[in-house]
Amino acid sequence: MTDVATEDDGQTIADHVDRLRGQWARELPDLDTEPMSILGRAKRLSSLVSPSIEATFAAFDLDRGEFDVIATLRRSGPPYRLTPTELYTSLMLSSGGLTHRLDRLEKAGLIRREKAPRDGRSVHVVLTQEGIGRAEEAFRADMANESTFLEPLNVQERRMLAALLRKLIAGIDRGP
């Protein structure tokens, strides 16, 4: 059985996931497809919005991964400096995956690598002034873009959805 949502005018809303669940209900009527109603929609949502988000970052000559690096540095606060280990831990990347991104960002003048003052063997990744500006502009554009996707929900619905997703993710993060 699928849960049914309605528009403000009472019209029933059916989506791609409802159609898939309906097909599975017909083929495997004994199987509960409720997880698909949530996780399937989360996957579908990500698929629908990703191209627009990627295009937003591309307008700033960044891919999503490169934006993640400069955004992490920017939100770390002054002096906008982290070690590569702090970066790849925060971004959940391998050190090799980070190196490629840092090379491209350094070539673009958005970051620079500096030797650590106390240990010449260590390196810090520092966001340049140009990197600070690009991170801020790209993030503002991304938030404006992403806001358009939320227009079908009112403020209360947005808060409720955010709270429920937070609760779900926290439970998954804790593990079994």
N, C-alpha and C positions, 0 to 999 in steps of 0.2 A: 504494500500500500504506500503510495507516495503522499507526501504532505503537499497541500495545495496553497499557494499564495494568491492573493488577489490584489488588483490595482485599487486605487482610491475609489474608483467608480464601481467596484464590485466585480469587474471582469476577472476571470481566472487567468493566472499567469502559468504557462507551461514552458519549460525550457528544454534544452538538449539533454540534460541529465534526467528529466522526467521521462523523455522518450526512451532513453537507454534503460532506465529502471523498468519501464513498461514492457519493453522487449524481454528483459530478463525474467520478469514476473510471468510472462507467458511461457517462456522456455524452461525456467526452473522455479515453479511456483512455491517450492518449499524453502527457497533461499531468501533470507532477509537482506535486502540491498540498502538498508538504511545508511551504512557507512559511505556509500556512493553519493548519497544525498548531500553530504557535507564535504568529504574529501574529494569527490569527483567535481563538485562545484568549485572548490578551491583550485584544483588543477585547471579547470576550464577558465576560471577568472584569470589566472596567471597567463594562460595562453592567449587570452583575448587582449590583455593590456600590455603585455611585453613588447609587441612591435611598436606601439606608440611611445613607450618609455625609451626603448632603444633609439628611436628616431629623435627624441628630445635630446638625448646625450650626443648623438651623431651631429646635431646642429652645433655642438660645442667642440667638435672634433675629438670626441671621447667615445669609447665603448663603455658598456655598463661596468665592467671590471676596473677600468681605469678611473671611472668616476668614483667607484667604491674606495679606491686608494686615496684619491685627493679629498674625498668627503670625510674619510676616517681621520686624515691628518687635520683637516679644517675643524672638525668638531672636537678634536683633542684639546683645542684652545692654544693660546700663545705658549710657547714659541712655534707651534705647529710642527713638532718634531717628534718622531718615534723611531725606535730601532726596527730593523726589518723583522725581527722576531715578534715584536709587539704588533706590527702590521699584519703579518701572515697569521698570527694567532687570532687577532680580531676579525680578519676576513675569512678565516677557516680555509686557507690555501696552503699548498705546498710552498716551500721556499723557492723552488724552481718556477712555479707559476707566478709568484710575486716578482721574481727577477726580471722576467720578460716585460711585465707591466711597468716596473720601475725604469727599465731601459727606455721604453717608449716615452714615458712621462718626462724623463730627464732630457731626452732629445728635444721634446716639445717645449722645454723651459719651464715646466710646471712644478718640478721638484728638483732638488739637488741632493747629492750624497756628501756628507761631511764626516771627517774622522771625529770620533768621540774625543772630547777634550782630555779625559782622564786615561783613556786607553786607546792608543793609536791604532790598535788592531780592530777595534769596533767602529761601526759606521752608524750614523743617524740619517734618516730620510727627512728632509726639511721641505716644507711647502714654500715655494717662492711667492712673491707678491702676485705675479701673474697667475700662479696656481690658486692662490686664495680667491682672487677675483673670478676665475673660471669655475671653481667649486661653488661659490656662492651663486653665480648667475645660473649655472646648470641646475643647482638644487631648487632655486626659485622657479625656474621654468618647469622642472619636473613636478613640483608640488602643484603648480597651476594646472598642468596637464592631468595629473592624477585626480585632482579635485573634480574635474569634469566627469570622471567615471562614477563619482559618488552622488551625482545629482539626483538619481532616482530615489535616494534615501533622505528622509528628513534628519534633523540634528539628533533627535532621540534615537532613531533607528541606527544611525552611525555609531553613536556611543554604545548602544546595546551590542551591536555587531562587534565592535572593537573589544568590548569587555568579554564577550563570549569567545572570540578568537584568542585573546590573551589567556583565558582560563584553559582552553584546549591545548594551546602550545605549552603552557607551563606544566600541564599534566604530562604531555609527551616528553618534554625536556627532563622531567624527573625520572622517567623510565618506569618499567613495571614494578 
